[in-house]
Amino acid sequence: MAVDPDFLEHVQDLFSGMGPLRMGRMFSGAAIYADEDAMFAMVSASGQIYMKSDDSTEAAYLAAGSEFFTYERKEGSREVRSLMTLPESALDDPEEALHWAGLSLPPAQAAAAEKRRAKARKQARATR
C-alpha cells in the first residue's frame, strides 16, 4: 500500500517551516529528510507520521502520548524505538509540528553522521 499523495502534500505543508525537504521511500511509506540526509520523520503506508527519536527525546514523546513504530514479521512484532508517532495534537498544527520536528532533528542529524562515518570506514577497509 502506497502513501496517499494528498496526505504527503499535507505532511510537507505541516513541516514546510523546516526549510527545503526531500522525500524518499522507506518501507512501504515515505521518509522525510531535512539538512540533506537527516531523516527526521517517516510516513507509514497507513498514513501515520513517525518522528526520529533517541534517548534524549523519548520521554517527551511518551509524555505526549506517542507510540513506537512497530511492524509485523514472521517471528512477531518488531518495535523500532528510534521512530515515534507525531502527537495527534500536532497533525493539523504546523507550529506544534515544527516543535516536534525541531526535537527530532538532532537525533536525525546524529544518525546521518554515524551512517556517513560507517560508510567511510567501510570504504577505507575496502581500499586497503
MOPAC internal coordinates of N, CA, C and O (Angstrom, degrees):
PM7 1SCF
backbone

  N    0.0000 0     0.00 0     0.00 0    0    0    0
  C    1.4527 1     0.00 0     0.00 0    1    0    0
  C    1.5319 1   108.80 1     0.00 0    2    1    0
  O    1.2310 1   120.52 1   -50.98 1    3    2    1
  N    1.2969 1   116.61 1   129.02 1    3    2    1
  C    1.4642 1   121.55 1  -179.59 1    5    3    2
  C    1.5263 1   110.21 1   -91.74 1    6    5    3
  O    1.2310 1   121.22 1   -21.50 1    7    6    5
  N    1.3099 1   115.28 1   158.50 1    7    6    5
  C    1.4587 1   121.03 1   178.37 1    9    7    6
  C    1.5231 1   108.96 1   -73.08 1   10    9    7
  O    1.2310 1   120.49 1   -42.68 1   11   10    9
  N    1.3208 1   116.68 1   137.32 1   11   10    9
  C    1.4529 1   123.25 1   178.55 1   13   11   10
  C    1.5379 1   109.14 1   -60.68 1   14   13   11
  O    1.2310 1   119.47 1   -58.22 1   15   14   13
  N    1.3381 1   118.61 1   121.78 1   15   14   13
  C    1.4652 1   121.19 1  -179.28 1   17   15   14
  C    1.5323 1   113.14 1   -57.70 1   18   17   15
  O    1.2310 1   119.83 1   145.08 1   19   18   17
  N    1.3314 1   117.93 1   -34.92 1   19   18   17
  C    1.4649 1   120.77 1   178.30 1   21   19   18
  C    1.5349 1   110.43 1   -65.77 1   22   21   19
  O    1.2310 1   120.70 1   141.63 1   23   22   21
  N    1.3390 1   116.27 1   -38.37 1   23   22   21
  C    1.4525 1   119.53 1   178.57 1   25   23   22
  C    1.5332 1   110.21 1   -68.32 1   26   25   23
  O    1.2310 1   120.34 1   140.10 1   27   26   25
  N    1.3313 1   116.96 1   -39.90 1   27   26   25
  C    1.4680 1   120.07 1   177.12 1   29   27   26
  C    1.5241 1   110.94 1   -60.53 1   30   29   27
  O    1.2310 1   120.63 1   141.38 1   31   30   29
  N    1.3226 1   116.40 1   -38.62 1   31   30   29
  C    1.4657 1   120.40 1   177.09 1   33   31   30
  C    1.5337 1   110.25 1   -63.37 1   34   33   31
  O    1.2310 1   120.79 1   138.42 1   35   34   33
  N    1.3359 1   116.09 1   -41.58 1   35   34   33
  C    1.4612 1   120.60 1   176.89 1   37   35   34
  C    1.5315 1   110.55 1   -60.60 1   38   37   35
  O    1.2310 1   120.53 1   136.94 1   39   38   37
  N    1.3235 1   116.60 1   -43.06 1   39   38   37
  C    1.4614 1   121.29 1  -179.70 1   41   39   38
  C    1.5319 1   110.10 1   -63.59 1   42   41   39
  O    1.2310 1   120.43 1   137.49 1   43   42   41
  N    1.3186 1   116.78 1   -42.51 1   43   42   41
  C    1.4669 1   119.81 1   177.74 1   45   43   42
  C    1.5252 1   110.52 1   -62.05 1   46   45   43
  O    1.2310 1   120.18 1   138.85 1   47   46   45
  N    1.3131 1   117.27 1   -41.15 1   47   46   45
  C    1.4681 1   120.49 1   176.66 1   49   47   46
  C    1.5284 1   110.84 1   -64.01 1   50   49   47
  O    1.2310 1   120.78 1   138.27 1   51   50   49
  N    1.3263 1   116.12 1   -41.73 1   51   50   49
  C    1.4575 1   122.07 1  -179.23 1   53   51   50
  C    1.5314 1   111.29 1   -58.18 1   54   53   51
  O    1.2310 1   120.65 1   140.58 1   55   54   53
  N    1.3345 1   116.37 1   -39.42 1   55   54   53
  C    1.4585 1   121.37 1  -176.51 1   57   55   54
  C    1.5289 1   113.35 1  -104.50 1   58   57   55
  O    1.2310 1   120.05 1  -165.30 1   59   58   57
  N    1.3156 1   117.50 1    14.70 1   59   58   57
  C    1.4729 1   120.56 1  -175.67 1   61   59   58
  C    1.5290 1   112.27 1   -60.97 1   62   61   59
  O    1.2310 1   119.54 1   154.52 1   63   62   61
  N    1.3119 1   118.49 1   -25.48 1   63   62   61
  C    1.4527 1   121.56 1   178.07 1   65   63   62
  C    1.5224 1   113.67 1   -68.50 1   66   65   63
  O    1.2310 1   120.10 1   171.25 1   67   66   65
  N    1.3290 1   117.42 1    -8.75 1   67   66   65
  C    1.4644 1   121.69 1   178.12 1   69   67   66
  C    1.5254 1   111.31 1   -77.43 1   70   69   67
  O    1.2310 1   120.35 1   170.43 1   71   70   69
  N    1.3242 1   116.94 1    -9.57 1   71   70   69
  C    1.4616 1   120.18 1  -174.78 1   73   71   70
  C    1.5123 1   109.64 1    96.42 1   74   73   71
  O    1.2310 1   120.19 1    18.45 1   75   74   73
  N    1.3271 1   117.24 1  -161.55 1   75   74   73
  C    1.4675 1   120.05 1  -178.67 1   77   75   74
  C    1.5314 1   111.26 1   -60.02 1   78   77   75
  O    1.2310 1   121.04 1   -48.84 1   79   78   77
  N    1.3116 1   115.62 1   131.16 1   79   78   77
  C    1.4606 1   122.18 1   178.46 1   81   79   78
  C    1.5205 1   109.38 1  -115.94 1   82   81   79
  O    1.2310 1   121.24 1   -28.27 1   83   82   81
  N    1.3168 1   115.23 1   151.73 1   83   82   81
  C    1.4665 1   120.88 1   174.63 1   85   83   82
  C    1.5221 1   106.82 1  -124.72 1   86   85   83
  O    1.2310 1   121.00 1   -40.31 1   87   86   85
  N    1.3280 1   115.69 1   139.69 1   87   86   85
  C    1.4598 1   121.29 1   178.15 1   89   87   86
  C    1.5252 1   108.44 1  -107.82 1   90   89   87
  O    1.2310 1   121.00 1   -34.12 1   91   90   89
  N    1.3115 1   115.69 1   145.88 1   91   90   89
  C    1.4608 1   121.60 1   176.26 1   93   91   90
  C    1.5170 1   109.34 1  -146.90 1   94   93   91
  O    1.2310 1   120.78 1   -11.59 1   95   94   93
  N    1.2981 1   116.12 1   168.41 1   95   94   93
  C    1.4620 1   120.47 1   178.78 1   97   95   94
  C    1.5181 1   110.51 1   -80.51 1   98   97   95
  O    1.2310 1   121.47 1   -36.14 1   99   98   97
  N    1.3224 1   114.80 1   143.86 1   99   98   97
  C    1.4699 1   120.73 1   175.29 1  101   99   98
  C    1.5170 1   107.68 1  -153.33 1  102  101   99
  O    1.2310 1   120.96 1   -56.12 1  103  102  101
  N    1.3136 1   115.77 1   123.88 1  103  102  101
  C    1.4599 1   120.79 1  -172.38 1  105  103  102
  C    1.5255 1   106.68 1    50.66 1  106  105  103
  O    1.2310 1   119.16 1    50.91 1  107  106  105
  N    1.3135 1   119.20 1  -129.09 1  107  106  105
  C    1.4658 1   121.35 1   176.21 1  109  107  106
  C    1.5190 1   110.43 1   -99.40 1  110  109  107
  O    1.2310 1   120.41 1  -167.93 1  111  110  109
  N    1.3078 1   116.83 1    12.07 1  111  110  109
  C    1.4527 1   121.76 1  -176.54 1  113  111  110
  C    1.5129 1   112.35 1  -116.71 1  114  113  111
  O    1.2310 1   121.37 1    33.91 1  115  114  113
  N    1.3200 1   114.98 1  -146.09 1  115  114  113
  C    1.4579 1   120.95 1  -177.36 1  117  115  114
  C    1.5212 1   109.94 1  -135.85 1  118  117  115
  O    1.2310 1   121.19 1   -40.99 1  119  118  117
  N    1.3211 1   115.33 1   139.01 1  119  118  117
  C    1.4563 1   121.91 1   174.10 1  121  119  118
  C    1.5192 1   108.09 1   -96.57 1  122  121  119
  O    1.2310 1   120.56 1   -34.43 1  123  122  121
  N    1.3266 1   116.53 1   145.57 1  123  122  121
  C    1.4614 1   121.64 1   179.60 1  125  123  122
  C    1.5228 1   107.60 1  -118.89 1  126  125  123
  O    1.2310 1   121.34 1   -57.64 1  127  126  125
  N    1.3264 1   115.05 1   122.36 1  127  126  125
  C    1.4553 1   121.73 1  -175.24 1  129  127  126
  C    1.5264 1   111.09 1  -112.96 1  130  129  127
  O    1.2310 1   121.04 1   -37.04 1  131  130  129
  N    1.3232 1   115.61 1   142.96 1  131  130  129
  C    1.4616 1   123.81 1   169.32 1  133  131  130
  C    1.5234 1   105.96 1  -126.58 1  134  133  131
  O    1.2310 1   119.92 1   -14.96 1  135  134  133
  N    1.2986 1   117.76 1   165.04 1  135  134  133
  C    1.4778 1   120.94 1   179.86 1  137  135  134
  C    1.5243 1   111.38 1    51.71 1  138  137  135
  O    1.2310 1   120.26 1  -132.05 1  139  138  137
  N    1.3038 1   117.11 1    47.95 1  139  138  137
  C    1.4640 1   123.72 1   176.85 1  141  139  138
  C    1.5251 1   113.72 1    71.27 1  142  141  139
  O    1.2310 1   120.31 1   113.43 1  143  142  141
  N    1.3569 1   117.01 1   -66.57 1  143  142  141
  C    1.4618 1   118.50 1  -171.76 1  145  143  142
  C    1.5210 1   114.41 1  -128.44 1  146  145  143
  O    1.2310 1   119.89 1  -162.97 1  147  146  145
  N    1.3097 1   117.81 1    17.03 1  147  146  145
  C    1.4648 1   121.35 1  -178.97 1  149  147  146
  C    1.5274 1   109.70 1   -95.70 1  150  149  147
  O    1.2310 1   120.58 1   -75.79 1  151  150  149
  N    1.3466 1   116.50 1   104.21 1  151  150  149
  C    1.4520 1   121.10 1  -179.97 1  153  151  150
  C    1.5284 1   108.78 1   -81.55 1  154  153  151
  O    1.2310 1   120.84 1   -77.81 1  155  154  153
  N    1.3292 1   116.00 1   102.19 1  155  154  153
  C    1.4655 1   119.95 1  -176.06 1  157  155  154
  C    1.5144 1   112.84 1   -96.65 1  158  157  155
  O    1.2310 1   119.95 1   167.26 1  159  158  157
  N    1.3298 1   117.71 1   -12.74 1  159  158  157
  C    1.4644 1   120.61 1  -179.62 1  161  159  158
  C    1.5201 1   110.34 1  -151.72 1  162  161  159
  O    1.2310 1   121.55 1   -20.13 1  163  162  161
  N    1.3179 1   114.64 1   159.87 1  163  162  161
  C    1.4567 1   122.07 1   177.15 1  165  163  162
  C    1.5219 1   108.38 1  -141.72 1  166  165  163
  O    1.2310 1   120.97 1   -37.39 1  167  166  165
  N    1.3253 1   115.74 1   142.61 1  167  166  165
  C    1.4613 1   121.20 1   174.75 1  169  167  166
  C    1.5259 1   106.62 1  -111.31 1  170  169  167
  O    1.2310 1   120.93 1   -57.56 1  171  170  169
  N    1.3322 1   115.82 1   122.44 1  171  170  169
  C    1.4607 1   119.73 1  -179.69 1  173  171  170
  C    1.5257 1   109.86 1   -77.70 1  174  173  171
  O    1.2310 1   121.24 1   -14.46 1  175  174  173
  N    1.3143 1   115.24 1   165.54 1  175  174  173
  C    1.4644 1   120.54 1   178.97 1  177  175  174
  C    1.5244 1   111.43 1   -60.68 1  178  177  175
  O    1.2310 1   120.50 1   153.58 1  179  178  177
  N    1.3366 1   116.65 1   -26.42 1  179  178  177
  C    1.4644 1   120.41 1   179.77 1  181  179  178
  C    1.5284 1   112.42 1   -83.65 1  182  181  179
  O    1.2310 1   120.35 1   177.76 1  183  182  181
  N    1.3524 1   116.93 1    -2.24 1  183  182  181
  C    1.4564 1   120.22 1   176.86 1  185  183  182
  C    1.5217 1   114.63 1    91.26 1  186  185  183
  O    1.2310 1   120.32 1  -162.18 1  187  186  185
  N    1.3147 1   116.99 1    17.82 1  187  186  185
  C    1.4664 1   121.16 1   177.05 1  189  187  186
  C    1.5245 1   108.74 1   -92.69 1  190  189  187
  O    1.2310 1   120.08 1   -43.43 1  191  190  189
  N    1.3281 1   117.45 1   136.57 1  191  190  189
  C    1.4597 1   121.83 1   177.43 1  193  191  190
  C    1.5230 1   108.20 1   -94.91 1  194  193  191
  O    1.2310 1   120.97 1   -52.85 1  195  194  193
  N    1.3344 1   115.76 1   127.15 1  195  194  193
  C    1.4576 1   122.57 1   176.49 1  197  195  194
  C    1.5191 1   108.53 1  -115.67 1  198  197  195
  O    1.2310 1   120.93 1   -38.87 1  199  198  197
  N    1.3179 1   115.83 1   141.13 1  199  198  197
  C    1.4494 1   122.74 1  -177.88 1  201  199  198
  C    1.5286 1   109.98 1  -111.62 1  202  201  199
  O    1.2310 1   120.34 1   -34.45 1  203  202  201
  N    1.3259 1   116.95 1   145.55 1  203  202  201
  C    1.4641 1   121.55 1   177.13 1  205  203  202
  C    1.5270 1   108.83 1   -64.61 1  206  205  203
  O    1.2310 1   121.05 1   -41.02 1  207  206  205
  N    1.3120 1   115.60 1   138.98 1  207  206  205
  C    1.4589 1   120.56 1  -178.15 1  209  207  206
  C    1.5195 1   109.26 1  -143.78 1  210  209  207
  O    1.2310 1   121.28 1   -18.10 1  211  210  209
  N    1.3115 1   115.15 1   161.90 1  211  210  209
  C    1.4590 1   122.16 1   172.71 1  213  211  210
  C    1.5217 1   108.00 1  -150.62 1  214  213  211
  O    1.2310 1   120.13 1    10.93 1  215  214  213
  N    1.3095 1   117.36 1  -169.07 1  215  214  213
  C    1.4721 1   120.64 1  -177.94 1  217  215  214
  C    1.5284 1   112.48 1   -58.57 1  218  217  215
  O    1.2310 1   120.59 1   149.94 1  219  218  217
  N    1.3381 1   116.48 1   -30.06 1  219  218  217
  C    1.4633 1   119.22 1  -176.89 1  221  219  218
  C    1.5241 1   113.59 1   -78.69 1  222  221  219
  O    1.2310 1   119.99 1   162.71 1  223  222  221
  N    1.3247 1   117.63 1   -17.29 1  223  222  221
  C    1.4749 1   120.68 1  -176.68 1  225  223  222
  C    1.5180 1   113.67 1  -115.92 1  226  225  223
  O    1.2310 1   120.26 1   164.16 1  227  226  225
  N    1.3217 1   117.11 1   -15.84 1  227  226  225
  C    1.4639 1   121.43 1  -174.13 1  229  227  226
  C    1.5238 1   112.82 1   -54.80 1  230  229  227
  O    1.2310 1   119.58 1   134.61 1  231  230  229
  N    1.3089 1   118.40 1   -45.39 1  231  230  229
  C    1.4711 1   121.46 1  -177.09 1  233  231  230
  C    1.5262 1   111.40 1   -61.94 1  234  233  231
  O    1.2310 1   119.93 1   139.45 1  235  234  233
  N    1.3149 1   117.73 1   -40.55 1  235  234  233
  C    1.4669 1   120.96 1   179.14 1  237  235  234
  C    1.5250 1   110.51 1   -64.26 1  238  237  235
  O    1.2310 1   120.47 1   137.04 1  239  238  237
  N    1.3190 1   116.70 1   -42.96 1  239  238  237
  C    1.4652 1   119.75 1   178.48 1  241  239  238
  C    1.5286 1   110.89 1   -65.03 1  242  241  239
  O    1.2310 1   120.16 1   135.45 1  243  242  241
  N    1.3251 1   117.29 1   -44.55 1  243  242  241
  C    1.4637 1   120.10 1   179.73 1  245  243  242
  C    1.5225 1   110.96 1   -62.25 1  246  245  243
  O    1.2310 1   120.19 1   139.53 1  247  246  245
  N    1.3344 1   117.25 1   -40.47 1  247  246  245
  C    1.4706 1   121.23 1   179.03 1  249  247  246
  C    1.5225 1   111.58 1   -63.11 1  250  249  247
  O    1.2310 1   120.28 1   152.60 1  251  250  249
  N    1.3366 1   117.07 1   -27.40 1  251  250  249
  C    1.4668 1   121.58 1   179.70 1  253  251  250
  C    1.5276 1   111.90 1   -88.79 1  254  253  251
  O    1.2310 1   120.37 1  -177.14 1  255  254  253
  N    1.3368 1   116.89 1     2.86 1  255  254  253
  C    1.4633 1   120.31 1   177.74 1  257  255  254
  C    1.5140 1   114.78 1    91.22 1  258  257  255
  O    1.2310 1   119.90 1  -168.87 1  259  258  257
  N    1.3125 1   117.79 1    11.13 1  259  258  257
  C    1.4712 1   121.19 1  -179.94 1  261  259  258
  C    1.5237 1   110.79 1   -71.57 1  262  261  259
  O    1.2310 1   121.85 1   -21.55 1  263  262  261
  N    1.3301 1   114.06 1   158.45 1  263  262  261
  C    1.4605 1   121.28 1   178.23 1  265  263  262
  C    1.5191 1   108.89 1  -128.11 1  266  265  263
  O    1.2310 1   120.88 1   -22.67 1  267  266  265
  N    1.3246 1   115.91 1   157.33 1  267  266  265
  C    1.4513 1   121.20 1   178.19 1  269  267  266
  C    1.5241 1   110.61 1   -73.76 1  270  269  267
  O    1.2310 1   120.88 1   -28.54 1  271  270  269
  N    1.3238 1   115.92 1   151.46 1  271  270  269
  C    1.4539 1   121.85 1   173.22 1  273  271  270
  C    1.5243 1   107.92 1   -69.46 1  274  273  271
  O    1.2310 1   120.36 1   -49.84 1  275  274  273
  N    1.3109 1   116.92 1   130.16 1  275  274  273
  C    1.4599 1   121.22 1   176.32 1  277  275  274
  C    1.5188 1   109.00 1  -131.21 1  278  277  275
  O    1.2310 1   121.40 1   -27.81 1  279  278  277
  N    1.3077 1   114.94 1   152.19 1  279  278  277
  C    1.4594 1   120.02 1   174.30 1  281  279  278
  C    1.5209 1   108.65 1  -147.28 1  282  281  279
  O    1.2310 1   121.62 1   -19.41 1  283  282  281
  N    1.3121 1   114.50 1   160.59 1  283  282  281
  C    1.4622 1   120.88 1  -175.67 1  285  283  282
  C    1.5220 1   111.28 1   -94.47 1  286  285  283
  O    1.2310 1   122.06 1   -39.99 1  287  286  285
  N    1.3281 1   113.66 1   140.01 1  287  286  285
  C    1.4579 1   122.33 1   174.27 1  289  287  286
  C    1.5195 1   107.25 1  -129.32 1  290  289  287
  O    1.2310 1   120.50 1    -9.59 1  291  290  289
  N    1.3029 1   116.65 1   170.41 1  291  290  289
  C    1.4654 1   120.01 1   177.56 1  293  291  290
  C    1.5263 1   110.92 1   -55.68 1  294  293  291
  O    1.2310 1   120.98 1   143.31 1  295  294  293
  N    1.3322 1   115.73 1   -36.69 1  295  294  293
  C    1.4641 1   121.59 1  -177.83 1  297  295  294
  C    1.5288 1   112.42 1   -81.03 1  298  297  295
  O    1.2310 1   119.50 1   176.00 1  299  298  297
  N    1.3226 1   118.55 1    -4.00 1  299  298  297
  C    1.4580 1   121.82 1  -178.51 1  301  299  298
  C    1.5210 1   111.58 1   122.41 1  302  301  299
  O    1.2310 1   120.68 1    10.47 1  303  302  301
  N    1.3056 1   116.30 1  -169.53 1  303  302  301
  C    1.4616 1   121.83 1  -177.79 1  305  303  302
  C    1.5196 1   111.14 1   -71.73 1  306  305  303
  O    1.2310 1   121.46 1   -34.69 1  307  306  305
  N    1.3215 1   114.81 1   145.31 1  307  306  305
  C    1.4619 1   121.16 1   174.26 1  309  307  306
  C    1.5217 1   107.64 1  -121.58 1  310  309  307
  O    1.2310 1   120.91 1   -48.79 1  311  310  309
  N    1.3105 1   115.86 1   131.21 1  311  310  309
  C    1.4567 1   122.24 1  -179.84 1  313  311  310
  C    1.5321 1   108.64 1  -102.26 1  314  313  311
  O    1.2310 1   120.99 1   -49.12 1  315  314  313
  N    1.3332 1   115.71 1   130.88 1  315  314  313
  C    1.4616 1   121.82 1   177.21 1  317  315  314
  C    1.5195 1   106.77 1  -108.73 1  318  317  315
  O    1.2310 1   120.86 1   -76.50 1  319  318  317
  N    1.3096 1   115.96 1   103.50 1  319  318  317
  C    1.4610 1   121.33 1  -173.40 1  321  319  318
  C    1.5253 1   112.94 1   -74.73 1  322  321  319
  O    1.2310 1   119.79 1   168.30 1  323  322  321
  N    1.3116 1   118.00 1   -11.70 1  323  322  321
  C    1.4618 1   120.72 1  -179.73 1  325  323  322
  C    1.5284 1   112.61 1   -88.27 1  326  325  323
  O    1.2310 1   120.22 1  -177.67 1  327  326  325
  N    1.3163 1   117.19 1     2.33 1  327  326  325
  C    1.4666 1   121.97 1   175.86 1  329  327  326
  C    1.5219 1   108.80 1  -131.29 1  330  329  327
  O    1.2310 1   120.88 1   -54.82 1  331  330  329
  N    1.3349 1   115.92 1   125.18 1  331  330  329
  C    1.4619 1   121.31 1  -178.72 1  333  331  330
  C    1.5251 1   109.75 1  -129.72 1  334  333  331
  O    1.2310 1   120.57 1   -32.03 1  335  334  333
  N    1.3208 1   116.52 1   147.97 1  335  334  333
  C    1.4579 1   120.53 1  -178.12 1  337  335  334
  C    1.5248 1   111.50 1   -61.14 1  338  337  335
  O    1.2310 1   121.42 1   -37.64 1  339  338  337
  N    1.3270 1   114.89 1   142.36 1  339  338  337
  C    1.4569 1   120.66 1   171.26 1  341  339  338
  C    1.5244 1   106.05 1   -67.42 1  342  341  339
  O    1.2310 1   119.49 1   -50.96 1  343  342  341
  N    1.3349 1   118.57 1   129.04 1  343  342  341
  C    1.4687 1   119.22 1   179.01 1  345  343  342
  C    1.5313 1   111.35 1   -53.58 1  346  345  343
  O    1.2310 1   121.04 1   -41.31 1  347  346  345
  N    1.3193 1   115.62 1   138.69 1  347  346  345
  C    1.4698 1   120.95 1  -176.28 1  349  347  346
  C    1.5145 1   113.31 1   -53.71 1  350  349  347
  O    1.2310 1   120.52 1   143.66 1  351  350  349
  N    1.3277 1   116.62 1   -36.34 1  351  350  349
  C    1.4625 1   120.18 1  -178.06 1  353  351  350
  C    1.5288 1   112.39 1   -62.87 1  354  353  351
  O    1.2310 1   119.94 1   162.00 1  355  354  353
  N    1.3362 1   117.72 1   -18.00 1  355  354  353
  C    1.4697 1   121.56 1  -178.82 1  357  355  354
  C    1.5225 1   113.06 1   -93.23 1  358  357  355
  O    1.2310 1   120.00 1   173.08 1  359  358  357
  N    1.3341 1   117.60 1    -6.92 1  359  358  357
  C    1.4686 1   120.10 1  -175.17 1  361  359  358
  C    1.5260 1   113.86 1   -62.22 1  362  361  359
  O    1.2310 1   120.12 1   150.53 1  363  362  361
  N    1.3104 1   117.37 1   -29.47 1  363  362  361
  C    1.4686 1   120.83 1   179.23 1  365  363  362
  C    1.5168 1   111.91 1  -123.61 1  366  365  363
  O    1.2310 1   120.50 1  -158.44 1  367  366  365
  N    1.3173 1   116.64 1    21.56 1  367  366  365
  C    1.4618 1   121.73 1  -177.86 1  369  367  366
  C    1.5293 1   109.22 1  -128.65 1  370  369  367
  O    1.2310 1   120.09 1   -86.37 1  371  370  369
  N    1.3455 1   117.44 1    93.63 1  371  370  369
  C    1.4663 1   119.86 1  -177.56 1  373  371  370
  C    1.5238 1   114.08 1   -55.42 1  374  373  371
  O    1.2310 1   119.85 1   145.04 1  375  374  373
  N    1.3150 1   117.89 1   -34.96 1  375  374  373
  C    1.4643 1   120.01 1   179.76 1  377  375  374
  C    1.5268 1   110.81 1   -65.06 1  378  377  375
  O    1.2310 1   120.64 1   134.45 1  379  378  377
  N    1.3204 1   116.39 1   -45.55 1  379  378  377
  C    1.4625 1   119.74 1   178.30 1  381  379  378
  C    1.5272 1   110.62 1   -68.72 1  382  381  379
  O    1.2310 1   120.39 1   140.09 1  383  382  381
  N    1.3279 1   116.86 1   -39.91 1  383  382  381
  C    1.4709 1   120.26 1   178.48 1  385  383  382
  C    1.5279 1   110.19 1   -59.53 1  386  385  383
  O    1.2310 1   120.29 1   140.40 1  387  386  385
  N    1.3325 1   117.06 1   -39.60 1  387  386  385
  C    1.4683 1   120.36 1   177.99 1  389  387  386
  C    1.5297 1   111.59 1   -66.38 1  390  389  387
  O    1.2310 1   120.40 1   145.86 1  391  390  389
  N    1.3242 1   116.84 1   -34.14 1  391  390  389
  C    1.4664 1   119.55 1   174.95 1  393  391  390
  C    1.5302 1   109.90 1   -57.91 1  394  393  391
  O    1.2310 1   120.59 1   131.04 1  395  394  393
  N    1.3325 1   116.47 1   -48.96 1  395  394  393
  C    1.4587 1   120.91 1  -178.39 1  397  395  394
  C    1.5268 1   110.86 1   -68.40 1  398  397  395
  O    1.2310 1   120.36 1   142.78 1  399  398  397
  N    1.3100 1   116.91 1   -37.22 1  399  398  397
  C    1.4667 1   120.10 1   177.57 1  401  399  398
  C    1.5274 1   110.29 1   -63.35 1  402  401  399
  O    1.2310 1   120.82 1   139.08 1  403  402  401
  N    1.3330 1   116.03 1   -40.92 1  403  402  401
  C    1.4559 1   119.93 1   177.19 1  405  403  402
  C    1.5180 1   112.25 1   -63.42 1  406  405  403
  O    1.2310 1   120.58 1   145.57 1  407  406  405
  N    1.3218 1   116.49 1   -34.43 1  407  406  405
  C    1.4575 1   121.73 1   176.95 1  409  407  406
  C    1.5315 1   110.61 1   -69.71 1  410  409  407
  O    1.2310 1   120.70 1   145.89 1  411  410  409
  N    1.3248 1   116.28 1   -34.11 1  411  410  409
  C    1.4645 1   121.43 1  -176.92 1  413  411  410
  C    1.5220 1   113.46 1   -84.33 1  414  413  411
  O    1.2310 1   119.87 1   161.38 1  415  414  413
  N    1.3085 1   117.86 1   -18.62 1  415  414  413
  C    1.4625 1   119.86 1  -176.27 1  417  415  414
  C    1.5342 1   113.02 1   -64.50 1  418  417  415
  O    1.2310 1   118.07 1   133.39 1  419  418  417
  N    1.3346 1   121.29 1   -46.61 1  419  418  417
  C    1.4759 1   118.71 1   178.88 1  421  419  418
  C    1.5362 1   114.22 1   -57.93 1  422  421  419
  O    1.2310 1   118.74 1   135.28 1  423  422  421
  N    1.3460 1   120.00 1   -44.72 1  423  422  421
  C    1.4680 1   117.95 1   175.74 1  425  423  422
  C    1.5322 1   112.20 1   -62.82 1  426  425  423
  O    1.2310 1   120.64 1   145.07 1  427  426  425
  N    1.3311 1   116.38 1   -34.93 1  427  426  425
  C    1.4671 1   119.86 1   178.50 1  429  427  426
  C    1.5224 1   110.72 1   -66.95 1  430  429  427
  O    1.2310 1   120.34 1   138.03 1  431  430  429
  N    1.3170 1   116.96 1   -41.97 1  431  430  429
  C    1.4616 1   120.96 1   178.29 1  433  431  430
  C    1.5313 1   110.85 1   -64.96 1  434  433  431
  O    1.2310 1   120.39 1   139.60 1  435  434  433
  N    1.3265 1   116.86 1   -40.40 1  435  434  433
  C    1.4682 1   120.77 1   178.79 1  437  435  434
  C    1.5306 1   110.59 1   -64.46 1  438  437  435
  O    1.2310 1   120.28 1   137.83 1  439  438  437
  N    1.3258 1   117.07 1   -42.17 1  439  438  437
  C    1.4716 1   120.78 1   178.85 1  441  439  438
  C    1.5286 1   110.56 1   -65.19 1  442  441  439
  O    1.2310 1   120.15 1   140.04 1  443  442  441
  N    1.3252 1   117.33 1   -39.96 1  443  442  441
  C    1.4649 1   121.01 1   178.92 1  445  443  442
  C    1.5274 1   110.60 1   -65.67 1  446  445  443
  O    1.2310 1   120.23 1   139.18 1  447  446  445
  N    1.3324 1   117.17 1   -40.82 1  447  446  445
  C    1.4641 1   120.78 1   178.99 1  449  447  446
  C    1.5247 1   110.57 1   -64.50 1  450  449  447
  O    1.2310 1   120.36 1   138.89 1  451  450  449
  N    1.3320 1   116.92 1   -41.11 1  451  450  449
  C    1.4621 1   120.31 1   178.46 1  453  451  450
  C    1.5262 1   110.46 1   -64.58 1  454  453  451
  O    1.2310 1   120.41 1   140.69 1  455  454  453
  N    1.3100 1   116.81 1   -39.31 1  455  454  453
  C    1.4691 1   121.03 1   178.36 1  457  455  454
  C    1.5328 1   110.11 1   -62.68 1  458  457  455
  O    1.2310 1   120.30 1   138.12 1  459  458  457
  N    1.3359 1   117.03 1   -41.88 1  459  458  457
  C    1.4677 1   120.44 1   177.71 1  461  459  458
  C    1.5312 1   110.71 1   -63.90 1  462  461  459
  O    1.2310 1   120.12 1   137.23 1  463  462  461
  N    1.3490 1   117.38 1   -42.77 1  463  462  461
  C    1.4644 1   120.85 1   178.84 1  465  463  462
  C    1.5266 1   111.17 1   -62.37 1  466  465  463
  O    1.2310 1   120.17 1   136.85 1  467  466  465
  N    1.3205 1   117.27 1   -43.15 1  467  466  465
  C    1.4640 1   121.19 1   179.75 1  469  467  466
  C    1.5273 1   110.53 1   -63.40 1  470  469  467
  O    1.2310 1   120.71 1   139.44 1  471  470  469
  N    1.3133 1   116.24 1   -40.56 1  471  470  469
  C    1.4666 1   120.26 1   178.86 1  473  471  470
  C    1.5280 1   110.29 1   -65.08 1  474  473  471
  O    1.2310 1   120.16 1   138.33 1  475  474  473
  N    1.3197 1   117.29 1   -41.67 1  475  474  473
  C    1.4681 1   121.34 1   178.99 1  477  475  474
  C    1.5284 1   110.76 1   -64.01 1  478  477  475
  O    1.2310 1   120.35 1   138.64 1  479  478  477
  N    1.3489 1   116.93 1   -41.36 1  479  478  477
  C    1.4692 1   120.17 1   178.31 1  481  479  478
  C    1.5281 1   110.41 1   -62.72 1  482  481  479
  O    1.2310 1   120.76 1   137.42 1  483  482  481
  N    1.3072 1   116.14 1   -42.58 1  483  482  481
  C    1.4634 1   120.59 1  -179.84 1  485  483  482
  C    1.5252 1   110.65 1   -63.54 1  486  485  483
  O    1.2310 1   120.74 1   136.64 1  487  486  485
  N    1.3198 1   116.18 1   -43.36 1  487  486  485
  C    1.4722 1   119.99 1   178.73 1  489  487  486
  C    1.5207 1   110.86 1   -65.13 1  490  489  487
  O    1.2310 1   120.30 1   140.98 1  491  490  489
  N    1.3318 1   117.04 1   -39.02 1  491  490  489
  C    1.4633 1   120.22 1   179.54 1  493  491  490
  C    1.5310 1   110.72 1   -64.24 1  494  493  491
  O    1.2310 1   120.27 1   139.54 1  495  494  493
  N    1.3174 1   117.08 1   -40.46 1  495  494  493
  C    1.4670 1   120.40 1   178.00 1  497  495  494
  C    1.5208 1   111.45 1   -66.17 1  498  497  495
  O    1.2310 1   120.43 1   144.46 1  499  498  497
  N    1.3356 1   116.79 1   -35.54 1  499  498  497
  C    1.4624 1   121.53 1  -178.79 1  501  499  498
  C    1.5239 1   112.23 1   -69.74 1  502  501  499
  O    1.2310 1   119.93 1   154.42 1  503  502  501
  N    1.3245 1   117.74 1   -25.58 1  503  502  501
  C    1.4720 1   120.53 1  -177.95 1  505  503  502
  C    1.5198 1   112.56 1   -92.02 1  506  505  503
  O    1.2310 1   119.91 1   177.05 1  507  506  505
  N    1.3127 1   117.77 1    -2.95 1  507  506  505
  C    1.4879 1   120.52 1   179.53 1  509  507  506
  C    1.4851 1   111.48 1   -76.64 1  510  509  507
  O    1.2310 1   120.10 1   180.00 1  511  510  509

